[in-house]
Amino acid sequence: MSADFAEANPLRLVLLIFIPALILAALIGISRAAGTSHYVIDGAEGELLYAASFDGDSLDGFNDEWEQYQGRQDSQIVDGVMRLHLSESYDSLYSLTRRRFGDFDLRVQGRATAGPLDNGYGVIFRLQDRNNYYLFLVSSDGYYSVVRVLNGEYKELSTWIATTTPTPELEGLTVSTGLNVINEIRVLARGSTFEFYVNGLRAPLCIPNNPDGTSTYYEFFETPEERCVQGQIVSSLTDDSIPAGQLGVVVQSFEMPEGVFDLSVEFDNLLVYGA
């Protein structure tokens, strides 16, 4: 855990010092034996199931359970954080833990430290393989979105929604903008129902009326019905496509401005509770 992330949430600092030793030790036998199997970890609502502070070297503690690699796409545990780095436009990268979850309440802190503000970073969850998973993303210019990849087909279930223009449905929700600014990201998954939060507030979604339609949102229209074109503003997502899988952190690049060759995002204080 880096000092900046610890200052952002001192309670997490206390939790992450004691919890791995006292609670997660009970899961070592299961996780080590079933690290690459399809064993799904479940627990009672509010029960801590997993914690990652990314302290120590890349192979210390539970750090070796996370995908790490170097190159054009770089994923490394360094300086107490999980750091993801991209060097090309329209690219993506994620790092997963070996553990698999069904229902869960996931929280993690993330911040972009270099690169354009037009980016995407957040969590990947219920990954079954490289062609089937969900994403919840925020951007450094104040947007968020929900994505599903099913049988290799990428679909925005809820398109990018701006929080820089206040609207009644946002109810004060703001994605913190700029570099070196922490956003707290949360996903609550219960069966086929999902809720998404940023900085403690629930993120409303724009879901098309036609399941095969395209999510389209224009923040400058007057009413919610106009802003979510041919769709509904809802507080939760219902989708039963993927029941369980791995989870992790993710970053996406879009168009890199001329002379910019790097996008770096750091994650810390990842906690998974039962839902």
HELIX and SHEET records of a PDB file:
HELIX    1   1 ALA A    3  ALA A    8  1                                   6    
HELIX    2   2 PRO A   10  LEU A   22  1                                  13    
HELIX    3   3 LEU A   24  LEU A   27  5                                   4    
HELIX    4   4 ILE A   28  ALA A   33  1                                   6    
HELIX    5   5 ASN A   63  GLU A   65  5                                   3    
HELIX    6   6 PRO A  168  LEU A  170  5                                   3    
HELIX    7   7 PRO A  224  ARG A  227  1                                   4    
SHEET    1   A 7 VAL A  40  ILE A  41  0                                        
SHEET    2   A 7 SER A  92  PHE A 101  1                                        
SHEET    3   A 7 GLY A 245  SER A 253 -1                                        
SHEET    4   A 7 ASN A 119  ASP A 129 -1                                        
SHEET    5   A 7 ASN A 132  VAL A 138 -1                                        
SHEET    6   A 7 TYR A 143  LEU A 150 -1                                        
SHEET    7   A 7 GLU A 153  ALA A 162 -1                                        
SHEET    1   B 4 LEU A  48  ALA A  52  0                                        
SHEET    2   B 4 LEU A 263  TYR A 273 -1                                        
SHEET    3   B 4 VAL A  81  LEU A  86 -1                                        
SHEET    4   B 4 ASP A  74  VAL A  78 -1                                        
SHEET    1   C 6 LEU A  48  ALA A  52  0                                        
SHEET    2   C 6 LEU A 263  TYR A 273 -1                                        
SHEET    3   C 6 PHE A 104  ALA A 114 -1                                        
SHEET    4   C 6 ASN A 183  ARG A 190 -1                                        
SHEET    5   C 6 THR A 193  VAL A 198 -1                                        
SHEET    6   C 6 LEU A 201  ARG A 202 -1                                        
SHEET    1   D 6 LEU A  48  ALA A  52  0                                        
SHEET    2   D 6 LEU A 263  TYR A 273 -1                                        
SHEET    3   D 6 PHE A 104  ALA A 114 -1                                        
SHEET    4   D 6 ASN A 183  ARG A 190 -1                                        
SHEET    5   D 6 THR A 193  VAL A 198 -1                                        
SHEET    6   D 6 LEU A 237  THR A 238 -1                                        
SHEET    1   E 2 LEU A 205  PRO A 208  0                                        
SHEET    2   E 2 GLY A 231  VAL A 234 -1                                        
END                                                                             
